[in-house]
């Protein structure tokens, strides 16, 4: 059979062409994997409990009993669930010395005390068990193994067996990642069961700030007018308040992207060394900065959309018409004030520029884009332009507030306007960053990160800090 365009030529792969690949299991995954292997030029034989009734297998594959199929191949892929492993006890002699690839997954993380692969190795001790293919779905195999599903984690105790499986992975145009011995099988099996592991902390932070700012706006813009003036502004919940919440939380999250780097620099200055672990909370915070930035970008995008629909809102159109009619009735006009024109245009311009750089940061974080730039270019965009984005968005908020910062009527129940809350963390971050880039401090931080230590200590002392 000819090699498929999506497959690596078999002449470059270790296993011989004439050696069939055996697959135990004719379910969705087994059939999809078998079809992919057939397309890549492998000879495939399926092992089934009922060979005569297995009519859904790919064309060109042979279907035999488990015993007959195992005898024809040195590599056997086990595409059945853990609870059905018991039939292998009758095949221990046939499986002696053969490579047994476990592709199973569980229904939940750490469902069993030992991994499926280790359990399989205990049932068939004479076989060389390798864990692989559990991170690839049947749909991905059928649709051409898209980029998001190309990685295949491989682990096993026998180096030669593991290498044979990794060669097969490469032949299928997938990317094998060696995870070490079979002790890593538990982590490999848990990986596809994790639901957005790197996004949980950003989601919690975002949800916390969103709920807080939303309730704060409801208190100051809905409850306060009703209690003091019996004014019904409940319709603010649809657009007005969300269009407060999204930019405020977005700006706070953007500041939180750069705050842990400043805290890390302060800790290194205080300790006088980089050879000391950061606290766990700071480590986790720094690892999720990309996700925080992307959530902030999503909120900024929502703010831009909500802002665009303001002119077509019924309340805005009613207010503008009423404003014009009032001027006509009173025969008065309000003069053009150049100061307010400058403030308004500057506020809009800063918002547009800030959103542009926001998008640039988000695009640069995409793997396809970040892989096309070198480390210095990536650092320039994410650090230098990132702080520029923070400055522009903070200035945008400052101009939005304008002189309302000092007007008493905007402080309802002695509470500041919502935009004041948005400025606390960003302004603190910018002030701390300005302090750390003072030449005397910046040069010291650079020396520390290059390996200089103020008071060199033993490893035990560093770990105790």
C-alpha positions in Angstrom: 0.0 0.0 0.0 1.2 3.5 -0.9 2.2 5.9 1.9 -0.5 8.6 2.6 0.5 12.2 2.1 -0.1 12.7 5.9 2.3 9.9 6.8 6.1 9.6 7.1 7.5 7.1 4.5 7.8 3.6 6.2 11.3 3.3 4.8 12.4 5.8 7.5 10.7 3.9 10.3 12.3 1.1 12.4 9.6 -1.7 12.4 9.7 -3.8 9.3 6.9 -3.5 6.7 6.1 -7.1 6.8 5.5 -7.2 10.5 1.8 -6.7 11.1 0.5 -4.4 13.8 -2.1 -6.2 16.0 -5.0 -4.3 17.5 -7.1 -5.9 20.3 -10.5 -4.2 20.2 -12.8 -3.2 17.3 -14.4 -0.2 18.9 -14.3 3.4 17.6 -10.7 4.1 18.6 -9.4 0.7 17.5 -11.0 1.0 14.1 -9.8 4.6 13.7 -6.3 3.8 14.7 -6.3 0.7 12.4 -7.5 2.8 9.4 -4.8 5.4 10.0 -2.2 2.7 10.1 -3.5 1.2 6.9 -3.3 4.6 5.2 0.3 4.9 6.3 1.2 1.5 4.8 1.1 -0.8 7.8 -0.4 -4.3 7.7 -3.0 -4.4 10.4 -4.7 -7.4 12.0 -7.5 -7.1 14.5 -8.0 -9.4 17.4 -11.7 -9.9 18.4 -13.9 -12.1 20.6 -16.2 -12.7 17.6 -14.1 -12.4 14.4 -16.9 -13.4 12.1 -19.3 -10.7 13.4 -16.8 -7.9 13.3 -17.9 -6.3 10.0 -17.1 -2.7 10.8 -13.3 -3.0 10.6 -11.5 -1.0 7.9 -11.2 -2.5 4.5 -7.8 -4.3 4.1 -7.5 -5.3 7.7 -7.7 -8.9 8.8 -9.9 -9.9 11.7 -8.9 -13.0 13.7 -9.3 -14.3 17.2 -7.1 -12.9 20.0 -4.8 -15.8 19.9 -4.4 -15.9 16.2 -3.9 -12.2 15.9 -1.3 -12.0 18.7 0.7 -14.8 17.0 1.1 -12.7 13.8 2.6 -9.6 15.4 5.3 -8.5 17.8 3.4 -5.2 18.6 -0.1 -5.4 20.0 -2.2 -2.4 20.7 -4.7 -2.9 23.4 -7.8 -0.8 22.6 -10.1 -2.1 25.3 -11.2 -0.8 28.8 -9.4 -1.9 31.9 -12.3 -4.0 33.2 -11.9 -6.3 30.1 -8.2 -7.0 30.6 -8.9 -10.4 32.2 -8.9 -12.3 28.9 -5.2 -11.5 28.6 -4.4 -14.0 31.3 -5.1 -16.8 28.8 -2.6 -15.3 26.4 0.4 -14.8 28.7 2.6 -17.4 26.9 1.8 -15.9 23.4 2.5 -12.3 24.7 5.8 -13.2 26.2 8.5 -10.8 25.0 6.0 -8.8 22.8 5.3 -5.1 23.0 1.9 -4.5 24.5 0.7 -0.9 24.0 -2.0 0.3 26.4 -4.2 3.2 25.1 -6.9 3.1 27.7 -8.2 6.0 29.8 -10.4 6.2 32.9 -13.6 8.0 33.6 -12.1 10.3 36.3 -8.7 11.3 37.6 -7.0 8.7 39.9 -9.9 6.3 39.6 -7.7 3.4 40.6 -4.8 3.2 43.0 -2.4 2.1 40.2 -2.4 3.1 36.6 -4.0 1.0 33.9 -0.6 0.4 32.3 0.9 -0.8 35.6 -2.1 -3.0 36.2 -1.7 -4.5 32.7 2.0 -5.2 33.4 1.1 -7.1 36.5 -1.4 -9.3 34.5 1.1 -10.0 31.7 4.5 -9.8 33.3 6.3 -11.2 30.3 5.2 -8.5 27.9 6.9 -5.1 27.5 4.1 -2.7 28.3 4.2 0.8 26.8 1.6 3.5 27.5 0.7 5.6 24.4 -2.0 7.0 22.2 -4.4 7.8 25.1 -4.2 11.5 24.4 -5.4 11.1 20.8 -9.1 10.8 20.1 -10.8 8.6 17.5 -12.2 11.8 15.9 -8.7 13.3 15.6 -7.4 10.2 13.8 -10.3 10.2 11.4 -10.0 14.0 10.7 -6.3 14.0 9.9 -4.7 14.5 13.4 -5.1 18.2 13.7 -2.4 20.3 15.4 -4.3 20.3 18.8 -4.2 16.5 18.9 -0.7 15.7 17.5 1.1 15.1 20.8 1.3 11.5 22.0 2.8 10.9 25.5 4.8 7.6 25.6 6.2 5.9 28.6 7.6 2.4 29.3 10.3 0.5 31.1 11.8 -1.2 28.1 13.7 1.4 26.0 13.7 -0.6 22.8 9.9 -1.3 23.0 9.3 2.4 23.7 11.4 3.4 20.7 9.4 1.1 18.4 6.2 2.6 19.5 7.6 6.2 19.1 8.6 5.2 15.5 5.0 4.2 14.8 3.8 7.5 16.3 6.0 9.4 14.0 4.9 7.3 11.0 1.3 8.4 11.7 2.5 12.1 11.5 2.0 12.5 15.3 4.6 13.9 17.8 5.8 11.5 20.4 6.9 12.9 23.8 9.0 10.5 25.9 7.7 10.7 29.5 10.1 8.1 30.9 9.3 4.8 32.7 6.0 3.2 33.4 5.8 5.1 36.7 4.7 8.1 34.7 1.7 6.2 33.3 -0.6 7.6 36.0 0.2 11.2 35.0 -0.2 10.3 31.3 -3.6 8.8 32.0 -4.7 11.8 34.0 -3.7 14.3 31.4 -6.7 13.9 29.0 -9.1 14.0 31.9 -7.9 17.4 33.2 -10.4 20.2 32.4 -8.4 23.4 31.6 -5.8 22.8 34.3 -3.9 26.1 33.5 -7.1 28.1 33.3 -8.6 27.4 36.6 -6.8 30.1 38.6 -7.4 32.8 36.0 -11.0 31.8 35.8 -11.4 32.0 39.6 -9.6 35.4 39.7 -11.7 36.7 36.8 -14.9 35.4 38.3 -14.1 37.0 41.7 -13.4 40.4 40.3 -16.4 40.2 37.9 -18.8 39.4 40.7 -17.4 42.1 43.0 -17.4 44.9 40.4 -20.9 43.9 39.2 -22.4 44.0 42.7 -20.5 47.3 43.3 -22.0 48.8 40.2 -25.5 47.5 41.1 -25.2 49.1 44.5 -24.1 52.5 43.2 -26.1 52.7 40.0 -29.3 50.8 40.6 -29.9 50.5 44.4 -28.7 54.0 45.3 -30.9 55.9 42.8 -34.0 53.8 43.8 -33.4 54.3 47.6 -32.7 58.0 47.4 -34.9 59.2 44.4 -37.2 56.3 43.7 -35.6 56.2 40.3 -35.9 52.9 38.4 -32.6 52.2 36.6 -32.8 48.4 36.6 -32.4 48.4 32.8 -28.8 49.3 33.4 -28.2 45.6 34.0 -28.4 44.8 30.3 -25.7 47.0 28.8 -24.6 49.9 31.1 -23.3 47.9 34.0 -21.7 45.1 31.9 -19.9 47.9 30.0 -18.5 49.0 33.3 -17.6 45.6 34.5 -15.8 44.4 31.4 -13.2 47.2 31.1 -12.6 47.4 34.8 -11.9 43.7 35.2 -9.9 43.7 31.9 -7.6 46.4 33.2 -7.2 44.8 36.6 -6.4 41.4 35.0 -3.8 43.1 32.6 -2.1 44.6 35.7 -2.1 41.2 37.4 -0.2 39.8 34.4 2.8 42.0 35.2 2.5 42.3 39.0 4.1 38.8 39.8 7.2 39.7 37.7 7.6 42.9 39.8 7.1 40.9 43.1 9.7 38.4 41.9 12.2 41.1 41.2 11.6 42.6 44.7 12.1 39.2 46.3 15.3 38.7 44.4 16.5 42.1 45.4 15.7 41.4 49.1 17.3 38.0 49.0 20.3 39.1 46.9 20.2 35.9 44.8 18.1 34.1 42.2 19.0 30.7 43.6 16.0 30.5 45.9 12.6 29.2 45.2 9.6 31.6 45.0 6.6 30.9 47.2 4.2 28.3 45.6 1.5 30.9 45.2 3.9 33.2 43.2 5.0 30.2 41.1 1.4 29.4 40.2 0.6 33.0 39.5 3.5 33.4 37.1 2.7 30.2 35.3 -0.9 31.4 34.5 0.0 34.9 33.2 -0.7 34.0 29.6 -4.1 32.8 30.5 -4.8 35.9 32.6 -3.8 38.1 29.6 -6.1 36.2 27.2 -9.1 36.5 29.6 -8.3 40.2 29.9 -8.2 40.5 26.1 -11.6 38.7 25.9 -13.1 41.2 28.3 -11.6 44.1 26.4 -13.1 42.8 23.2 -16.5 42.6 24.9 -16.1 46.2 26.1 -15.3 47.3 22.5 -18.5 45.6 21.2 -20.7 47.0 24.0 -19.3 50.5 23.3 -20.1 50.3 19.6 -23.8 49.6 20.3 -24.2 52.6 22.6 -25.6 55.0 19.9 -28.5 52.6 19.0 -29.7 52.2 22.6 -33.2 53.4 23.3 -32.1 55.2 26.4 -29.2 57.1 24.7 -31.4 58.1 21.7 -34.2 59.3 24.1 -31.6 61.3 26.2 -30.1 63.0 23.1 -33.6 63.9 21.7 -34.7 65.2 25.1 -31.5 67.2 25.4 -32.1 68.9 22.0 -35.7 69.6 22.7 -34.8 71.2 26.1 -32.4 73.6 24.3 -35.1 74.5 21.8 -37.7 75.1 24.4 -35.5 77.2 26.6 -33.9 78.9 23.6 -30.4 78.3 25.0 -27.3 76.7 23.5 -24.3 75.4 25.2 -21.0 76.8 23.8 -18.3 74.5 22.4 -15.6 73.9 25.0 -12.2 73.1 23.5 -11.0 71.5 26.7 -13.7 68.9 26.7 -13.1 68.2 23.0 -9.5 67.4 23.8 -10.4 65.2 26.7 -13.0 63.3 24.8 -10.9 62.7 21.7 -7.8 61.8 23.7 -9.9 59.4 25.8 -11.2 57.7 22.6 -7.7 57.7 20.9 -6.1 56.1 23.9 -8.8 53.4 24.0 -8.3 52.6 20.4 -4.5 52.4 20.7 -4.7 50.4 23.9 -7.1 47.9 22.3 -4.7 47.6 19.3 -1.8 46.7 21.4 -4.0 44.4 23.4 -4.8 42.5 20.2 -1.1 42.5 19.3 -0.2 40.9 22.7 -2.9 38.2 22.2 -1.8 37.4 18.6 1.8 37.1 19.6 0.9 34.6 22.3 -0.4 32.2 19.7 2.0 29.2 19.3 2.1 29.7 15.5 3.2 33.3 15.9 5.5 32.9 18.9 7.3 30.2 17.1 8.1 32.6 14.2 9.9 35.1 16.4 13.1 34.8 18.5 13.2 35.1 22.3 14.3 38.7 22.3 11.4 39.7 19.9 8.9 37.8 21.9 10.1 39.4 25.2 10.0 42.9 23.6 6.4 42.4 22.6 5.2 40.8 25.8 7.1 43.0 28.2 7.8 46.4 26.6 4.7 46.6 24.5 2.7 45.0 27.4 3.6 47.7 29.8 2.8 50.3 27.0 -0.6 48.7 26.7 -1.1 49.0 30.5 -0.1 52.6 30.4 -2.4 53.4 27.5 -5.4 51.6 29.1 -4.7 53.2 32.5 -4.5 56.7 30.8 -7.8 55.9 29.0 -9.5 55.2 32.3 -8.0 58.3 33.9 -9.3 60.5 31.1 -12.7 58.8 31.3 -12.9 59.8 34.9 -11.7 63.3 34.2 -12.8 65.8 36.8 -15.3 63.4 38.3 -12.6 62.2 40.6 -13.2 65.3 42.8 -17.0 65.8 42.3 -18.9 64.9 45.5 -22.1 63.8 43.7 -20.3 60.9 42.1 -19.4 59.5 45.5 -22.6 57.7 46.4 -22.9 56.6 50.0 -19.2 57.8 50.3 -18.2 55.1 47.8 -16.0 56.1 44.9 -17.1 55.6 41.3 -16.4 52.2 39.8 -13.6 53.5 37.5 -11.6 54.5 40.6 -11.5 50.8 41.7 -10.2 50.0 38.2 -7.1 52.2 38.7 -5.9 51.0 42.1 -4.0 47.9 41.0 -2.8 49.2 37.6 -1.4 52.4 39.1 0.3 50.5 41.9 1.9 48.2 39.3 3.1 51.1 37.2 4.5 52.9 40.2 6.4 49.8 41.4 7.7 49.1 37.8 8.9 52.7 37.6 10.8 52.2 40.9 12.4 48.9 39.8 13.7 50.4 36.5 15.6 53.1 38.3 19.2 52.5 37.0 20.7 51.6 40.4 18.0 49.0 41.1 17.7 47.8 37.5 21.4 47.1 37.3 21.3 45.1 40.5 18.4 43.0 39.4 20.2 42.3 36.1 23.3 41.2 38.0 21.3 38.9 40.2 19.5 37.3 37.3 22.9 36.7 35.7 24.1 34.7 38.7 25.5 37.3 41.1 24.8 36.7 44.8 25.1 39.2 47.6 25.9 36.5 50.2 26.5 33.1 48.7 24.9 30.4 50.8 24.7 26.7 50.8 21.8 24.9 49.1 20.2 24.0 52.5 20.2 27.6 53.5 18.7 28.7 50.2 15.9 26.2 50.5 15.1 27.4 54.0 14.6 31.0 52.8 
